[in-house]
């Protein structure tokens, strides 16, 4: 299932420094050029940049490294790193909330199943409508949990790729090749995460459709459950 696959992929990503990506967090600032009079760069950084220009680094990496070596670029990189840390902390807090809400729903479900076991036949439709409502809420929480886990992993990969790019500045040709290989694997892993989410979202649609069919078979109209009714519209 999604949780098992996500856990394996997360553990794999954390255990290996060879993780995936070329897609970095998008900074909206335009590329900085050495010909731009606004660029401020230390003499030693200018020397490093001249050295890099004689290397065989891909143009898009050269552009980012040129920007990073500027004073403005270093400030932007620091802000982006801090923003990633804050977002990861927010995700951890939200995961805690989701976990608590799931536990509450499970308790409700246990009580509801007891009621169903003792209910008279005419009470079943009302109780089953409530049961499906709880099922829908639980599914939403579980799905949200997986999306948060993926987002957290994406941020970790962005941070790893950022650190690898920094190493390019002082690397020789052999080291640069190794770093570029790591960046390519980071890119691949990020793409795998995005593809996994896309597949799971399609699966969620099919799961919800099956729930609606099951409800109708039991004489419960999906519009009685707000969550499913909204998706139907």
C-alpha positions in Angstrom: 0.0 0.0 0.0 1.0 3.7 -0.2 2.2 3.8 3.4 4.5 0.8 3.0 5.9 2.1 -0.3 6.4 5.6 1.1 8.2 4.2 4.2 10.5 2.1 2.0 11.3 5.0 -0.3 11.8 7.4 2.6 14.1 5.0 4.4 16.0 4.3 1.2 16.4 8.0 0.6 17.7 8.7 4.1 20.1 5.8 4.2 21.8 6.8 0.9 23.6 9.9 0.0 23.0 8.9 -3.6 19.5 10.2 -3.6 17.8 12.0 -6.6 17.3 15.7 -8.6 17.9 18.6 -10.9 14.7 20.4 -10.1 15.6 22.8 -7.3 13.2 25.0 -5.3 12.2 27.8 -7.7 13.6 31.2 -6.8 11.6 33.9 -8.7 14.6 36.2 -9.0 16.0 36.6 -12.5 19.4 35.0 -13.3 22.3 37.1 -12.2 25.1 37.7 -14.7 28.7 38.9 -14.2 27.9 41.7 -16.5 25.2 42.9 -14.2 26.5 46.0 -12.4 24.4 45.1 -9.4 26.4 41.9 -8.7 28.6 42.1 -5.6 31.2 39.4 -5.3 34.3 38.9 -3.2 37.6 38.7 -5.0 38.1 35.1 -4.0 34.7 34.2 -5.3 35.4 35.9 -8.6 38.5 33.7 -8.9 36.4 30.6 -8.1 33.9 31.6 -10.8 36.7 32.1 -13.4 37.9 28.6 -12.5 34.4 27.2 -12.9 33.9 28.8 -16.3 36.8 26.8 -17.5 35.1 23.5 -16.4 32.6 21.4 -18.2 29.7 22.1 -15.9 26.2 22.2 -17.4 25.1 25.8 -18.3 22.1 25.7 -15.9 24.4 24.8 -13.0 26.9 27.5 -14.0 24.1 30.0 -13.9 23.0 29.0 -10.4 26.6 28.9 -9.1 27.3 32.3 -10.5 24.2 33.6 -8.7 25.1 31.8 -5.5 28.5 33.3 -5.3 27.1 36.8 -5.4 26.2 38.5 -2.1 22.6 38.6 -3.0 22.6 35.0 -4.1 24.1 33.8 -0.8 21.4 35.7 1.1 18.7 34.2 -1.1 20.2 30.7 -0.6 20.2 31.2 3.2 16.6 32.4 3.2 15.5 29.4 1.1 17.3 27.0 3.4 15.6 28.5 6.4 12.2 28.4 4.7 12.7 24.7 4.1 13.5 24.1 7.7 10.4 26.0 8.9 8.2 24.1 6.4 9.5 20.7 7.6 8.7 21.8 11.2 5.2 22.8 10.1 4.8 19.4 8.4 5.9 17.6 11.6 3.3 19.5 13.6 0.5 18.8 11.1 1.4 15.1 11.0 1.0 15.1 14.8 -2.5 16.6 14.4 -3.4 14.1 11.7 -2.3 11.3 13.9 -4.5 12.5 16.8 -7.5 13.0 14.5 -7.1 9.5 13.1 -7.0 8.1 16.6 -10.2 10.0 17.5 -12.0 8.6 14.4 -10.9 5.1 15.2 -12.4 5.4 18.6 -15.7 6.7 17.1 -15.6 3.8 14.7 -15.3 1.2 17.4 -18.3 2.7 19.3 -20.3 2.9 16.1 -19.7 -0.7 15.3 -20.9 -1.7 18.7 -24.1 0.3 18.1 -24.5 -1.4 14.7 -24.2 -4.9 16.3 -27.0 -4.1 18.7 -29.2 -1.9 16.4 -32.6 -2.8 15.1 -32.9 -3.3 11.3 -34.6 0.1 10.7 -31.7 1.9 12.5 -29.0 0.4 10.2 -29.3 2.8 7.3 -28.7 5.8 9.6 -25.8 4.2 11.4 -24.2 3.0 8.2 -24.4 6.5 6.8 -22.4 7.7 9.8 -20.0 4.8 9.4 -19.3 5.8 5.8 -18.8 9.4 6.9 -16.1 8.3 9.4 -14.6 6.1 6.7 -14.4 9.1 4.4 -12.8 11.3 7.0 -10.3 8.6 7.9 -9.3 8.1 4.2 -8.8 11.9 3.8 -6.5 12.0 6.9 -4.5 9.0 5.7 -4.1 10.5 2.2 -3.1 13.9 3.7 -0.5 12.1 5.8 1.1 10.6 2.8 1.1 13.9 0.9 2.8 15.5 3.9 5.4 12.8 4.1 6.2 13.2 0.4 6.5 17.0 0.7 8.9 16.5 3.7 11.0 14.1 1.6 11.0 16.5 -1.3 12.3 19.3 1.0 15.0 17.0 2.3 16.1 16.2 -1.3 16.1 19.9 -2.2 18.4 20.6 0.8 20.7 17.7 -0.1 20.9 18.9 -3.7 21.6 22.4 -2.5 24.5 21.2 -0.4 25.9 19.1 -3.2 25.9 22.1 -5.5 27.8 24.1 -3.0 30.5 21.4 -3.1 30.9 22.0 -6.9 32.5 25.4 -6.2 35.7 23.9 -4.8 35.7 20.5 -6.6 38.1 19.2 -9.2 37.0 17.5 -12.3 36.7 14.0 -10.7 34.8 15.3 -7.7 32.5 17.4 -10.0 31.6 14.3 -12.0 30.7 12.5 -8.8 28.6 15.4 -7.5 26.8 15.7 -10.9 26.0 12.0 -10.6 24.5 12.5 -7.2 22.4 15.5 -8.4 21.1 13.3 -11.2 20.0 10.6 -8.8 18.4 13.2 -6.5 16.4 14.5 -9.6 15.3 11.0 -10.4 14.1 10.3 -6.8 12.1 13.6 -6.8 10.4 12.6 -10.0 9.6 9.2 -8.6 7.9 10.8 -5.7 5.8 13.0 -8.0 4.8 10.1 -10.1 3.9 8.1 -7.1 1.6 10.8 -5.9 0.0 11.1 -9.3 -0.7 7.4 -9.4 -2.1 7.4 -5.9 -4.5 10.3 -6.6 -5.9 8.3 -9.5 -6.3 5.3 -7.2 -8.1 7.5 -4.6 -10.7 8.4 -7.3 -11.3 4.7 -8.0 -11.5 3.9 -4.3 -14.1 6.7 -3.7 -16.1 5.4 -6.7 -16.2 1.9 -5.2 -17.4 3.3 -1.9 -20.2 5.2 -3.6 -21.2 2.0 -5.4 -21.2 0.1 -2.2 -23.3 2.7 -0.5 -25.9 2.6 -3.2 -26.1 -1.1 -3.0 -26.9 -0.7 0.7 -29.6 1.9 -0.1 -27.5 4.8 1.1 -27.3 7.7 -1.3 -23.8 9.3 -1.4 -25.2 12.8 -1.0 -25.9 11.8 2.6 -22.2 11.9 3.1 -21.0 15.5 2.5 -17.4 14.5 1.5 -18.5 12.1 -1.2 -21.3 14.4 -2.3 -18.8 17.2 -2.9 -16.6 14.9 -5.0 -19.6 13.7 -7.0 -20.3 17.3 -7.9 
